[in-house]
Amino acid sequence: MSPSPNTPGLRTLQFGEQLDALLGPIRARATELNTQSGRNVPLLIKIAPDMSAEEVALMAESIARNALDGVIATNTTVSRAG
């Protein structure tokens, strides 16, 4: 899968079980590396600006479940309207 934010279907990975399946192992590995190094490197996620309120709520639940340290609240938009 291409890392491009414009790849069809890529944005579906932003929610629910698919997002948790990505974040869980990343959080676990980051915690392990932080413990080994004695450092605390924050784990952040960059979110898309084109989400509905329901989608934002779903993402926030995953962020909390996986104990991320922060959010980068800008990314590539699919719409230039506005």
mmCIF file of the N, C-alpha and C atoms, coordinates in Angstrom:
data_MODEL
# 
_entry.id   MODEL 
# 
loop_
_atom_site.group_PDB 
_atom_site.id 
_atom_site.type_symbol 
_atom_site.label_atom_id 
_atom_site.label_alt_id 
_atom_site.label_comp_id 
_atom_site.label_asym_id 
_atom_site.label_entity_id 
_atom_site.label_seq_id 
_atom_site.pdbx_PDB_ins_code 
_atom_site.Cartn_x 
_atom_site.Cartn_y 
_atom_site.Cartn_z 
_atom_site.occupancy 
_atom_site.B_iso_or_equiv 
_atom_site.pdbx_formal_charge 
_atom_site.auth_seq_id 
_atom_site.auth_comp_id 
_atom_site.auth_asym_id 
_atom_site.auth_atom_id 
_atom_site.pdbx_PDB_model_num 
ATOM 1   N N  . MET A 1 1  ? 0.843   -1.171 0.000  1.00 0.00 ? 1  MET A N  1 
ATOM 2   C CA . MET A 1 1  ? 0.000   0.000  0.000  1.00 0.00 ? 1  MET A CA 1 
ATOM 3   C C  . MET A 1 1  ? 0.891   1.238  0.000  1.00 0.00 ? 1  MET A C  1 
ATOM 4   N N  . SER A 1 2  ? 0.556   2.185  -0.817 1.00 0.00 ? 2  SER A N  1 
ATOM 5   C CA . SER A 1 2  ? 1.299   3.425  -0.909 1.00 0.00 ? 2  SER A CA 1 
ATOM 6   C C  . SER A 1 2  ? 1.059   4.301  0.317  1.00 0.00 ? 2  SER A C  1 
ATOM 7   N N  . PRO A 1 3  ? 2.072   5.056  0.763  1.00 0.00 ? 3  PRO A N  1 
ATOM 8   C CA . PRO A 1 3  ? 1.871   5.929  1.912  1.00 0.00 ? 3  PRO A CA 1 
ATOM 9   C C  . PRO A 1 3  ? 1.106   7.205  1.580  1.00 0.00 ? 3  PRO A C  1 
ATOM 10  N N  . SER A 1 4  ? 0.727   7.395  0.324  1.00 0.00 ? 4  SER A N  1 
ATOM 11  C CA . SER A 1 4  ? 0.037   8.607  -0.094 1.00 0.00 ? 4  SER A CA 1 
ATOM 12  C C  . SER A 1 4  ? -1.314  8.753  0.594  1.00 0.00 ? 4  SER A C  1 
ATOM 13  N N  . PRO A 1 5  ? -1.629  9.947  1.111  1.00 0.00 ? 5  PRO A N  1 
ATOM 14  C CA . PRO A 1 5  ? -2.948  10.155 1.727  1.00 0.00 ? 5  PRO A CA 1 
ATOM 15  C C  . PRO A 1 5  ? -4.065  10.147 0.697  1.00 0.00 ? 5  PRO A C  1 
ATOM 16  N N  . ASN A 1 6  ? -3.721  10.172 -0.577 1.00 0.00 ? 6  ASN A N  1 
ATOM 17  C CA . ASN A 1 6  ? -4.723  10.169 -1.637 1.00 0.00 ? 6  ASN A CA 1 
ATOM 18  C C  . ASN A 1 6  ? -4.976  8.774  -2.201 1.00 0.00 ? 6  ASN A C  1 
ATOM 19  N N  . THR A 1 7  ? -4.411  7.753  -1.585 1.00 0.00 ? 7  THR A N  1 
ATOM 20  C CA . THR A 1 7  ? -4.603  6.373  -2.022 1.00 0.00 ? 7  THR A CA 1 
ATOM 21  C C  . THR A 1 7  ? -6.018  5.932  -1.685 1.00 0.00 ? 7  THR A C  1 
ATOM 22  N N  . PRO A 1 8  ? -6.755  5.402  -2.667 1.00 0.00 ? 8  PRO A N  1 
ATOM 23  C CA . PRO A 1 8  ? -8.132  4.954  -2.380 1.00 0.00 ? 8  PRO A CA 1 
ATOM 24  C C  . PRO A 1 8  ? -8.164  3.962  -1.223 1.00 0.00 ? 8  PRO A C  1 
ATOM 25  N N  . GLY A 1 9  ? -9.082  4.202  -0.285 1.00 0.00 ? 9  GLY A N  1 
ATOM 26  C CA . GLY A 1 9  ? -9.271  3.296  0.838  1.00 0.00 ? 9  GLY A CA 1 
ATOM 27  C C  . GLY A 1 9  ? -8.328  3.504  2.003  1.00 0.00 ? 9  GLY A C  1 
ATOM 28  N N  . LEU A 1 10 ? -7.279  4.291  1.823  1.00 0.00 ? 10 LEU A N  1 
ATOM 29  C CA . LEU A 1 10 ? -6.302  4.474  2.899  1.00 0.00 ? 10 LEU A CA 1 
ATOM 30  C C  . LEU A 1 10 ? -6.930  5.134  4.120  1.00 0.00 ? 10 LEU A C  1 
ATOM 31  N N  . ARG A 1 11 ? -7.842  6.055  3.902  1.00 0.00 ? 11 ARG A N  1 
ATOM 32  C CA . ARG A 1 11 ? -8.461  6.774  5.021  1.00 0.00 ? 11 ARG A CA 1 
ATOM 33  C C  . ARG A 1 11 ? -9.356  5.888  5.875  1.00 0.00 ? 11 ARG A C  1 
ATOM 34  N N  . THR A 1 12 ? -9.763  4.729  5.368  1.00 0.00 ? 12 THR A N  1 
ATOM 35  C CA . THR A 1 12 ? -10.579 3.822  6.189  1.00 0.00 ? 12 THR A CA 1 
ATOM 36  C C  . THR A 1 12 ? -9.782  3.254  7.352  1.00 0.00 ? 12 THR A C  1 
ATOM 37  N N  . LEU A 1 13 ? -8.461  3.368  7.300  1.00 0.00 ? 13 LEU A N  1 
ATOM 38  C CA . LEU A 1 13 ? -7.617  2.876  8.392  1.00 0.00 ? 13 LEU A CA 1 
ATOM 39  C C  . LEU A 1 13 ? -7.617  3.817  9.586  1.00 0.00 ? 13 LEU A C  1 
ATOM 40  N N  . GLN A 1 14 ? -8.363  4.924  9.509  1.00 0.00 ? 14 GLN A N  1 
ATOM 41  C CA . GLN A 1 14 ? -8.381  5.925  10.569 1.00 0.00 ? 14 GLN A CA 1 
ATOM 42  C C  . GLN A 1 14 ? -9.330  5.598  11.704 1.00 0.00 ? 14 GLN A C  1 
ATOM 43  N N  . PHE A 1 15 ? -10.100 4.521  11.617 1.00 0.00 ? 15 PHE A N  1 
ATOM 44  C CA . PHE A 1 15 ? -11.179 4.310  12.570 1.00 0.00 ? 15 PHE A CA 1 
ATOM 45  C C  . PHE A 1 15 ? -11.228 2.886  13.101 1.00 0.00 ? 15 PHE A C  1 
ATOM 46  N N  . GLY A 1 16 ? -11.756 2.765  14.318 1.00 0.00 ? 16 GLY A N  1 
ATOM 47  C CA . GLY A 1 16 ? -12.145 1.491  14.907 1.00 0.00 ? 16 GLY A CA 1 
ATOM 48  C C  . GLY A 1 16 ? -11.079 0.429  14.936 1.00 0.00 ? 16 GLY A C  1 
ATOM 49  N N  . GLU A 1 17 ? -11.496 -0.784 14.624 1.00 0.00 ? 17 GLU A N  1 
ATOM 50  C CA . GLU A 1 17 ? -10.616 -1.947 14.726 1.00 0.00 ? 17 GLU A CA 1 
ATOM 51  C C  . GLU A 1 17 ? -9.394  -1.828 13.829 1.00 0.00 ? 17 GLU A C  1 
ATOM 52  N N  . GLN A 1 18 ? -9.557  -1.246 12.641 1.00 0.00 ? 18 GLN A N  1 
ATOM 53  C CA . GLN A 1 18 ? -8.402  -1.119 11.747 1.00 0.00 ? 18 GLN A CA 1 
ATOM 54  C C  . GLN A 1 18 ? -7.349  -0.180 12.336 1.00 0.00 ? 18 GLN A C  1 
ATOM 55  N N  . LEU A 1 19 ? -7.797  0.912  12.917 1.00 0.00 ? 19 LEU A N  1 
ATOM 56  C CA . LEU A 1 19 ? -6.847  1.832  13.544 1.00 0.00 ? 19 LEU A CA 1 
ATOM 57  C C  . LEU A 1 19 ? -6.223  1.194  14.774 1.00 0.00 ? 19 LEU A C  1 
ATOM 58  N N  . ASP A 1 20 ? -7.028  0.537  15.594 1.00 0.00 ? 20 ASP A N  1 
ATOM 59  C CA . ASP A 1 20 ? -6.490  -0.142 16.779 1.00 0.00 ? 20 ASP A CA 1 
ATOM 60  C C  . ASP A 1 20 ? -5.473  -1.215 16.396 1.00 0.00 ? 20 ASP A C  1 
ATOM 61  N N  . ALA A 1 21 ? -5.724  -1.916 15.289 1.00 0.00 ? 21 ALA A N  1 
ATOM 62  C CA . ALA A 1 21 ? -4.789  -2.950 14.832 1.00 0.00 ? 21 ALA A CA 1 
ATOM 63  C C  . ALA A 1 21 ? -3.442  -2.348 14.440 1.00 0.00 ? 21 ALA A C  1 
ATOM 64  N N  . LEU A 1 22 ? -3.438  -1.111 14.000 1.00 0.00 ? 22 LEU A N  1 
ATOM 65  C CA . LEU A 1 22 ? -2.188  -0.426 13.679 1.00 0.00 ? 22 LEU A CA 1 
ATOM 66  C C  . LEU A 1 22 ? -1.538  0.166  14.933 1.00 0.00 ? 22 LEU A C  1 
ATOM 67  N N  . LEU A 1 23 ? -2.342  0.829  15.747 1.00 0.00 ? 23 LEU A N  1 
ATOM 68  C CA . LEU A 1 23 ? -1.792  1.549  16.886 1.00 0.00 ? 23 LEU A CA 1 
ATOM 69  C C  . LEU A 1 23 ? -1.337  0.653  18.030 1.00 0.00 ? 23 LEU A C  1 
ATOM 70  N N  . GLY A 1 24 ? -2.036  -0.434 18.268 1.00 0.00 ? 24 GLY A N  1 
ATOM 71  C CA . GLY A 1 24 ? -1.683  -1.315 19.384 1.00 0.00 ? 24 GLY A CA 1 
ATOM 72  C C  . GLY A 1 24 ? -0.235  -1.780 19.344 1.00 0.00 ? 24 GLY A C  1 
ATOM 73  N N  . PRO A 1 25 ? 0.193   -2.406 18.254 1.00 0.00 ? 25 PRO A N  1 
ATOM 74  C CA . PRO A 1 25 ? 1.586   -2.861 18.185 1.00 0.00 ? 25 PRO A CA 1 
ATOM 75  C C  . PRO A 1 25 ? 2.598   -1.715 18.175 1.00 0.00 ? 25 PRO A C  1 
ATOM 76  N N  . ILE A 1 26 ? 2.227   -0.596 17.569 1.00 0.00 ? 26 ILE A N  1 
ATOM 77  C CA . ILE A 1 26 ? 3.133   0.551  17.558 1.00 0.00 ? 26 ILE A CA 1 
ATOM 78  C C  . ILE A 1 26 ? 3.306   1.093  18.971 1.00 0.00 ? 26 ILE A C  1 
ATOM 79  N N  . ARG A 1 27 ? 2.203   1.220  19.705 1.00 0.00 ? 27 ARG A N  1 
ATOM 80  C CA . ARG A 1 27 ? 2.279   1.706  21.093 1.00 0.00 ? 27 ARG A CA 1 
ATOM 81  C C  . ARG A 1 27 ? 3.118   0.753  21.944 1.00 0.00 ? 27 ARG A C  1 
ATOM 82  N N  . ALA A 1 28 ? 2.898   -0.549 21.778 1.00 0.00 ? 28 ALA A N  1 
ATOM 83  C CA . ALA A 1 28 ? 3.642   -1.536 22.561 1.00 0.00 ? 28 ALA A CA 1 
ATOM 84  C C  . ALA A 1 28 ? 5.141   -1.442 22.277 1.00 0.00 ? 28 ALA A C  1 
ATOM 85  N N  . ARG A 1 29 ? 5.509   -1.311 21.022 1.00 0.00 ? 29 ARG A N  1 
ATOM 86  C CA . ARG A 1 29 ? 6.923   -1.223 20.659 1.00 0.00 ? 29 ARG A CA 1 
ATOM 87  C C  . ARG A 1 29 ? 7.530   0.089  21.138 1.00 0.00 ? 29 ARG A C  1 
ATOM 88  N N  . ALA A 1 30 ? 6.790   1.179  21.013 1.00 0.00 ? 30 ALA A N  1 
ATOM 89  C CA . ALA A 1 30 ? 7.287   2.476  21.484 1.00 0.00 ? 30 ALA A CA 1 
ATOM 90  C C  . ALA A 1 30 ? 7.529   2.433  22.989 1.00 0.00 ? 30 ALA A C  1 
ATOM 91  N N  . THR A 1 31 ? 6.618   1.832  23.725 1.00 0.00 ? 31 THR A N  1 
ATOM 92  C CA . THR A 1 31 ? 6.773   1.707  25.173 1.00 0.00 ? 31 THR A CA 1 
ATOM 93  C C  . THR A 1 31 ? 8.011   0.879  25.501 1.00 0.00 ? 31 THR A C  1 
ATOM 94  N N  . GLU A 1 32 ? 8.196   -0.208 24.788 1.00 0.00 ? 32 GLU A N  1 
ATOM 95  C CA . GLU A 1 32 ? 9.366   -1.066 24.991 1.00 0.00 ? 32 GLU A CA 1 
ATOM 96  C C  . GLU A 1 32 ? 10.660  -0.294 24.729 1.00 0.00 ? 32 GLU A C  1 
ATOM 97  N N  . LEU A 1 33 ? 10.715  0.428  23.627 1.00 0.00 ? 33 LEU A N  1 
ATOM 98  C CA . LEU A 1 33 ? 11.918  1.194  23.292 1.00 0.00 ? 33 LEU A CA 1 
ATOM 99  C C  . LEU A 1 33 ? 12.166  2.313  24.295 1.00 0.00 ? 33 LEU A C  1 
ATOM 100 N N  . ASN A 1 34 ? 11.095  2.974  24.724 1.00 0.00 ? 34 ASN A N  1 
ATOM 101 C CA . ASN A 1 34 ? 11.250  4.029  25.736 1.00 0.00 ? 34 ASN A CA 1 
ATOM 102 C C  . ASN A 1 34 ? 11.806  3.456  27.032 1.00 0.00 ? 34 ASN A C  1 
ATOM 103 N N  . THR A 1 35 ? 11.316  2.294  27.437 1.00 0.00 ? 35 THR A N  1 
ATOM 104 C CA . THR A 1 35 ? 11.787  1.650  28.671 1.00 0.00 ? 35 THR A CA 1 
ATOM 105 C C  . THR A 1 35 ? 13.253  1.263  28.540 1.00 0.00 ? 35 THR A C  1 
ATOM 106 N N  . GLN A 1 36 ? 13.612  0.674  27.411 1.00 0.00 ? 36 GLN A N  1 
ATOM 107 C CA . GLN A 1 36 ? 14.996  0.243  27.196 1.00 0.00 ? 36 GLN A CA 1 
ATOM 108 C C  . GLN A 1 36 ? 15.965  1.418  27.171 1.00 0.00 ? 36 GLN A C  1 
ATOM 109 N N  . SER A 1 37 ? 15.540  2.524  26.578 1.00 0.00 ? 37 SER A N  1 
ATOM 110 C CA . SER A 1 37 ? 16.440  3.668  26.408 1.00 0.00 ? 37 SER A CA 1 
ATOM 111 C C  . SER A 1 37 ? 16.414  4.629  27.594 1.00 0.00 ? 37 SER A C  1 
ATOM 112 N N  . GLY A 1 38 ? 15.403  4.499  28.448 1.00 0.00 ? 38 GLY A N  1 
ATOM 113 C CA . GLY A 1 38 ? 15.259  5.434  29.553 1.00 0.00 ? 38 GLY A CA 1 
ATOM 114 C C  . GLY A 1 38 ? 14.755  6.792  29.102 1.00 0.00 ? 38 GLY A C  1 
ATOM 115 N N  . ARG A 1 39 ? 14.255  6.854  27.884 1.00 0.00 ? 39 ARG A N  1 
ATOM 116 C CA . ARG A 1 39 ? 13.719  8.097  27.328 1.00 0.00 ? 39 ARG A CA 1 
ATOM 117 C C  . ARG A 1 39 ? 12.216  7.966  27.175 1.00 0.00 ? 39 ARG A C  1 
ATOM 118 N N  . ASN A 1 40 ? 11.558  9.087  26.944 1.00 0.00 ? 40 ASN A N  1 
ATOM 119 C CA . ASN A 1 40 ? 10.136  9.065  26.646 1.00 0.00 ? 40 ASN A CA 1 
ATOM 120 C C  . ASN A 1 40 ? 9.903   9.829  25.352 1.00 0.00 ? 40 ASN A C  1 
ATOM 121 N N  . VAL A 1 41 ? 9.997   9.110  24.240 1.00 0.00 ? 41 VAL A N  1 
ATOM 122 C CA . VAL A 1 41 ? 9.749   9.705  22.941 1.00 0.00 ? 41 VAL A CA 1 
ATOM 123 C C  . VAL A 1 41 ? 8.246   9.636  22.696 1.00 0.00 ? 41 VAL A C  1 
ATOM 124 N N  . PRO A 1 42 ? 7.585   10.780 22.516 1.00 0.00 ? 42 PRO A N  1 
ATOM 125 C CA . PRO A 1 42 ? 6.131   10.770 22.371 1.00 0.00 ? 42 PRO A CA 1 
ATOM 126 C C  . PRO A 1 42 ? 5.680   10.106 21.080 1.00 0.00 ? 42 PRO A C  1 
ATOM 127 N N  . LEU A 1 43 ? 4.518   9.482  21.145 1.00 0.00 ? 43 LEU A N  1 
ATOM 128 C CA . LEU A 1 43 ? 3.899   8.850  19.987 1.00 0.00 ? 43 LEU A CA 1 
ATOM 129 C C  . LEU A 1 43 ? 2.709   9.701  19.584 1.00 0.00 ? 43 LEU A C  1 
ATOM 130 N N  . LEU A 1 44 ? 2.782   10.259 18.375 1.00 0.00 ? 44 LEU A N  1 
ATOM 131 C CA . LEU A 1 44 ? 1.757   11.165 17.867 1.00 0.00 ? 44 LEU A CA 1 
ATOM 132 C C  . LEU A 1 44 ? 1.063   10.547 16.662 1.00 0.00 ? 44 LEU A C  1 
ATOM 133 N N  . ILE A 1 45 ? -0.138  11.027 16.379 1.00 0.00 ? 45 ILE A N  1 
ATOM 134 C CA . ILE A 1 45 ? -0.860  10.606 15.188 1.00 0.00 ? 45 ILE A CA 1 
ATOM 135 C C  . ILE A 1 45 ? -1.318  11.853 14.450 1.00 0.00 ? 45 ILE A C  1 
ATOM 136 N N  . LYS A 1 46 ? -1.202  11.826 13.125 1.00 0.00 ? 46 LYS A N  1 
ATOM 137 C CA . LYS A 1 46 ? -1.645  12.937 12.292 1.00 0.00 ? 46 LYS A CA 1 
ATOM 138 C C  . LYS A 1 46 ? -3.011  12.567 11.722 1.00 0.00 ? 46 LYS A C  1 
ATOM 139 N N  . ILE A 1 47 ? -3.985  13.453 11.891 1.00 0.00 ? 47 ILE A N  1 
ATOM 140 C CA . ILE A 1 47 ? -5.343  13.142 11.461 1.00 0.00 ? 47 ILE A CA 1 
ATOM 141 C C  . ILE A 1 47 ? -5.757  14.016 10.283 1.00 0.00 ? 47 ILE A C  1 
ATOM 142 N N  . ALA A 1 48 ? -6.726  13.514 9.535  1.00 0.00 ? 48 ALA A N  1 
ATOM 143 C CA . ALA A 1 48 ? -7.249  14.224 8.378  1.00 0.00 ? 48 ALA A CA 1 
ATOM 144 C C  . ALA A 1 48 ? -8.244  15.297 8.805  1.00 0.00 ? 48 ALA A C  1 
ATOM 145 N N  . PRO A 1 49 ? -8.334  16.382 8.044  1.00 0.00 ? 49 PRO A N  1 
ATOM 146 C CA . PRO A 1 49 ? -9.271  17.444 8.391  1.00 0.00 ? 49 PRO A CA 1 
ATOM 147 C C  . PRO A 1 49 ? -10.687 17.207 7.884  1.00 0.00 ? 49 PRO A C  1 
ATOM 148 N N  . ASP A 1 50 ? -10.902 16.160 7.132  1.00 0.00 ? 50 ASP A N  1 
ATOM 149 C CA . ASP A 1 50 ? -12.179 15.943 6.457  1.00 0.00 ? 50 ASP A CA 1 
ATOM 150 C C  . ASP A 1 50 ? -13.077 14.938 7.162  1.00 0.00 ? 50 ASP A C  1 
ATOM 151 N N  . MET A 1 51 ? -12.979 14.834 8.466  1.00 0.00 ? 51 MET A N  1 
ATOM 152 C CA . MET A 1 51 ? -13.760 13.838 9.191  1.00 0.00 ? 51 MET A CA 1 
ATOM 153 C C  . MET A 1 51 ? -15.042 14.454 9.752  1.00 0.00 ? 51 MET A C  1 
ATOM 154 N N  . SER A 1 52 ? -16.060 13.615 9.832  1.00 0.00 ? 52 SER A N  1 
ATOM 155 C CA . SER A 1 52 ? -17.311 14.017 10.477 1.00 0.00 ? 52 SER A CA 1 
ATOM 156 C C  . SER A 1 52 ? -17.104 13.993 11.990 1.00 0.00 ? 52 SER A C  1 
ATOM 157 N N  . ALA A 1 53 ? -18.055 14.547 12.724 1.00 0.00 ? 53 ALA A N  1 
ATOM 158 C CA . ALA A 1 53 ? -17.980 14.528 14.189 1.00 0.00 ? 53 ALA A CA 1 
ATOM 159 C C  . ALA A 1 53 ? -17.944 13.088 14.696 1.00 0.00 ? 53 ALA A C  1 
ATOM 160 N N  . GLU A 1 54 ? -18.708 12.205 14.080 1.00 0.00 ? 54 GLU A N  1 
ATOM 161 C CA . GLU A 1 54 ? -18.716 10.796 14.485 1.00 0.00 ? 54 GLU A CA 1 
ATOM 162 C C  . GLU A 1 54 ? -17.353 10.154 14.241 1.00 0.00 ? 54 GLU A C  1 
ATOM 163 N N  . GLU A 1 55 ? -16.740 10.455 13.110 1.00 0.00 ? 55 GLU A N  1 
ATOM 164 C CA . GLU A 1 55 ? -15.420 9.905  12.802 1.00 0.00 ? 55 GLU A CA 1 
ATOM 165 C C  . GLU A 1 55 ? -14.364 10.426 13.771 1.00 0.00 ? 55 GLU A C  1 
ATOM 166 N N  . VAL A 1 56 ? -14.439 11.694 14.121 1.00 0.00 ? 56 VAL A N  1 
ATOM 167 C CA . VAL A 1 56 ? -13.502 12.269 15.099 1.00 0.00 ? 56 VAL A CA 1 
ATOM 168 C C  . VAL A 1 56 ? -13.663 11.553 16.442 1.00 0.00 ? 56 VAL A C  1 
ATOM 169 N N  . ALA A 1 57 ? -14.914 11.300 16.839 1.00 0.00 ? 57 ALA A N  1 
ATOM 170 C CA . ALA A 1 57 ? -15.164 10.597 18.105 1.00 0.00 ? 57 ALA A CA 1 
ATOM 171 C C  . ALA A 1 57 ? -14.580 9.188  18.075 1.00 0.00 ? 57 ALA A C  1 
ATOM 172 N N  . LEU A 1 58 ? -14.743 8.481  16.965 1.00 0.00 ? 58 LEU A N  1 
ATOM 173 C CA . LEU A 1 58 ? -14.181 7.127  16.839 1.00 0.00 ? 58 LEU A CA 1 
ATOM 174 C C  . LEU A 1 58 ? -12.662 7.162  16.918 1.00 0.00 ? 58 LEU A C  1 
ATOM 175 N N  . MET A 1 59 ? -12.065 8.136  16.248 1.00 0.00 ? 59 MET A N  1 
ATOM 176 C CA . MET A 1 59 ? -10.611 8.248  16.290 1.00 0.00 ? 59 MET A CA 1 
ATOM 177 C C  . MET A 1 59 ? -10.144 8.590  17.701 1.00 0.00 ? 59 MET A C  1 
ATOM 178 N N  . ALA A 1 60 ? -10.850 9.495  18.368 1.00 0.00 ? 60 ALA A N  1 
ATOM 179 C CA . ALA A 1 60 ? -10.477 9.877  19.735 1.00 0.00 ? 60 ALA A CA 1 
ATOM 180 C C  . ALA A 1 60 ? -10.520 8.670  20.669 1.00 0.00 ? 60 ALA A C  1 
ATOM 181 N N  . GLU A 1 61 ? -11.490 7.802  20.476 1.00 0.00 ? 61 GLU A N  1 
ATOM 182 C CA . GLU A 1 61 ? -11.568 6.588  21.306 1.00 0.00 ? 61 GLU A CA 1 
ATOM 183 C C  . GLU A 1 61 ? -10.345 5.712  21.084 1.00 0.00 ? 61 GLU A C  1 
ATOM 184 N N  . SER A 1 62 ? -9.926  5.547  19.836 1.00 0.00 ? 62 SER A N  1 
ATOM 185 C CA . SER A 1 62 ? -8.730  4.745  19.544 1.00 0.00 ? 62 SER A CA 1 
ATOM 186 C C  . SER A 1 62 ? -7.475  5.393  20.108 1.00 0.00 ? 62 SER A C  1 
ATOM 187 N N  . ILE A 1 63 ? -7.396  6.712  20.001 1.00 0.00 ? 63 ILE A N  1 
ATOM 188 C CA . ILE A 1 63 ? -6.241  7.436  20.543 1.00 0.00 ? 63 ILE A CA 1 
ATOM 189 C C  . ILE A 1 63 ? -6.146  7.223  22.053 1.00 0.00 ? 63 ILE A C  1 
ATOM 190 N N  . ALA A 1 64 ? -7.274  7.301  22.735 1.00 0.00 ? 64 ALA A N  1 
ATOM 191 C CA . ALA A 1 64 ? -7.287  7.076  24.189 1.00 0.00 ? 64 ALA A CA 1 
ATOM 192 C C  . ALA A 1 64 ? -6.977  5.627  24.531 1.00 0.00 ? 64 ALA A C  1 
ATOM 193 N N  . ARG A 1 65 ? -7.589  4.688  23.809 1.00 0.00 ? 65 ARG A N  1 
ATOM 194 C CA . ARG A 1 65 ? -7.356  3.260  24.083 1.00 0.00 ? 65 ARG A CA 1 
ATOM 195 C C  . ARG A 1 65 ? -5.887  2.887  23.943 1.00 0.00 ? 65 ARG A C  1 
ATOM 196 N N  . ASN A 1 66 ? -5.210  3.515  22.991 1.00 0.00 ? 66 ASN A N  1 
ATOM 197 C CA . ASN A 1 66 ? -3.826  3.166  22.698 1.00 0.00 ? 66 ASN A CA 1 
ATOM 198 C C  . ASN A 1 66 ? -2.820  4.133  23.319 1.00 0.00 ? 66 ASN A C  1 
ATOM 199 N N  . ALA A 1 67 ? -3.307  5.000  24.203 1.00 0.00 ? 67 ALA A N  1 
ATOM 200 C CA . ALA A 1 67 ? -2.462  5.898  24.996 1.00 0.00 ? 67 ALA A CA 1 
ATOM 201 C C  . ALA A 1 67 ? -1.458  6.689  24.155 1.00 0.00 ? 67 ALA A C  1 
ATOM 202 N N  . LEU A 1 68 ? -1.938  7.252  23.045 1.00 0.00 ? 68 LEU A N  1 
ATOM 203 C CA . LEU A 1 68 ? -1.063  8.112  22.262 1.00 0.00 ? 68 LEU A CA 1 
ATOM 204 C C  . LEU A 1 68 ? -0.797  9.392  23.033 1.00 0.00 ? 68 LEU A C  1 
ATOM 205 N N  . ASP A 1 69 ? 0.321   10.014 22.725 1.00 0.00 ? 69 ASP A N  1 
ATOM 206 C CA . ASP A 1 69 ? 0.744   11.193 23.474 1.00 0.00 ? 69 ASP A CA 1 
ATOM 207 C C  . ASP A 1 69 ? 0.240   12.501 22.884 1.00 0.00 ? 69 ASP A C  1 
ATOM 208 N N  . GLY A 1 70 ? -0.182  12.475 21.633 1.00 0.00 ? 70 GLY A N  1 
ATOM 209 C CA . GLY A 1 70 ? -0.648  13.716 21.035 1.00 0.00 ? 70 GLY A CA 1 
ATOM 210 C C  . GLY A 1 70 ? -1.205  13.519 19.648 1.00 0.00 ? 70 GLY A C  1 
ATOM 211 N N  . VAL A 1 71 ? -1.765  14.605 19.124 1.00 0.00 ? 71 VAL A N  1 
ATOM 212 C CA . VAL A 1 71 ? -2.403  14.600 17.809 1.00 0.00 ? 71 VAL A CA 1 
ATOM 213 C C  . VAL A 1 71 ? -1.870  15.769 17.001 1.00 0.00 ? 71 VAL A C  1 
ATOM 214 N N  . ILE A 1 72 ? -1.528  15.508 15.764 1.00 0.00 ? 72 ILE A N  1 
ATOM 215 C CA . ILE A 1 72 ? -1.216  16.556 14.798 1.00 0.00 ? 72 ILE A CA 1 
ATOM 216 C C  . ILE A 1 72 ? -2.507  16.733 14.007 1.00 0.00 ? 72 ILE A C  1 
ATOM 217 N N  . ALA A 1 73 ? -3.155  17.856 14.193 1.00 0.00 ? 73 ALA A N  1 
ATOM 218 C CA . ALA A 1 73 ? -4.532  18.011 13.721 1.00 0.00 ? 73 ALA A CA 1 
ATOM 219 C C  . ALA A 1 73 ? -4.631  18.612 12.325 1.00 0.00 ? 73 ALA A C  1 
ATOM 220 N N  . THR A 1 74 ? -3.646  18.352 11.486 1.00 0.00 ? 74 THR A N  1 
ATOM 221 C CA . THR A 1 74 ? -3.728  18.777 10.091 1.00 0.00 ? 74 THR A CA 1 
ATOM 222 C C  . THR A 1 74 ? -3.144  17.693 9.211  1.00 0.00 ? 74 THR A C  1 
ATOM 223 N N  . ASN A 1 75 ? -3.682  17.587 8.052  1.00 0.00 ? 75 ASN A N  1 
ATOM 224 C CA . ASN A 1 75 ? -3.192  16.624 7.065  1.00 0.00 ? 75 ASN A CA 1 
ATOM 225 C C  . ASN A 1 75 ? -3.755  17.037 5.727  1.00 0.00 ? 75 ASN A C  1 
ATOM 226 N N  . THR A 1 76 ? -3.534  16.245 4.705  1.00 0.00 ? 76 THR A N  1 
ATOM 227 C CA . THR A 1 76 ? -4.025  16.547 3.367  1.00 0.00 ? 76 THR A CA 1 
ATOM 228 C C  . THR A 1 76 ? -5.532  16.449 3.320  1.00 0.00 ? 76 THR A C  1 
ATOM 229 N N  . THR A 1 77 ? -6.162  17.444 2.753  1.00 0.00 ? 77 THR A N  1 
ATOM 230 C CA . THR A 1 77 ? -7.613  17.449 2.624  1.00 0.00 ? 77 THR A CA 1 
ATOM 231 C C  . THR A 1 77 ? -8.023  16.850 1.283  1.00 0.00 ? 77 THR A C  1 
ATOM 232 N N  . VAL A 1 78 ? -9.218  16.331 1.227  1.00 0.00 ? 78 VAL A N  1 
ATOM 233 C CA . VAL A 1 78 ? -9.768  15.833 -0.033 1.00 0.00 ? 78 VAL A CA 1 
ATOM 234 C C  . VAL A 1 78 ? -10.654 16.876 -0.674 1.00 0.00 ? 78 VAL A C  1 
ATOM 235 N N  . SER A 1 79 ? -10.859 18.003 0.010  1.00 0.00 ? 79 SER A N  1 
ATOM 236 C CA . SER A 1 79 ? -11.737 19.040 -0.483 1.00 0.00 ? 79 SER A CA 1 
ATOM 237 C C  . SER A 1 79 ? -11.077 20.406 -0.303 1.00 0.00 ? 79 SER A C  1 
ATOM 238 N N  . ARG A 1 80 ? -11.152 21.213 -1.311 1.00 0.00 ? 80 ARG A N  1 
ATOM 239 C CA . ARG A 1 80 ? -10.615 22.576 -1.222 1.00 0.00 ? 80 ARG A CA 1 
ATOM 240 C C  . ARG A 1 80 ? -11.742 23.592 -1.001 1.00 0.00 ? 80 ARG A C  1 
ATOM 241 N N  . ALA A 1 81 ? -12.964 23.116 -0.882 1.00 0.00 ? 81 ALA A N  1 
ATOM 242 C CA . ALA A 1 81 ? -14.106 24.000 -0.679 1.00 0.00 ? 81 ALA A CA 1 
ATOM 243 C C  . ALA A 1 81 ? -14.037 24.649 0.695  1.00 0.00 ? 81 ALA A C  1 
ATOM 244 N N  . GLY A 1 82 ? -14.585 25.818 0.787  1.00 0.00 ? 82 GLY A N  1 
ATOM 245 C CA . GLY A 1 82 ? -14.709 26.315 2.108  1.00 0.00 ? 82 GLY A CA 1 
ATOM 246 C C  . GLY A 1 82 ? -14.278 27.640 2.419  1.00 0.00 ? 82 GLY A C  1 
# 
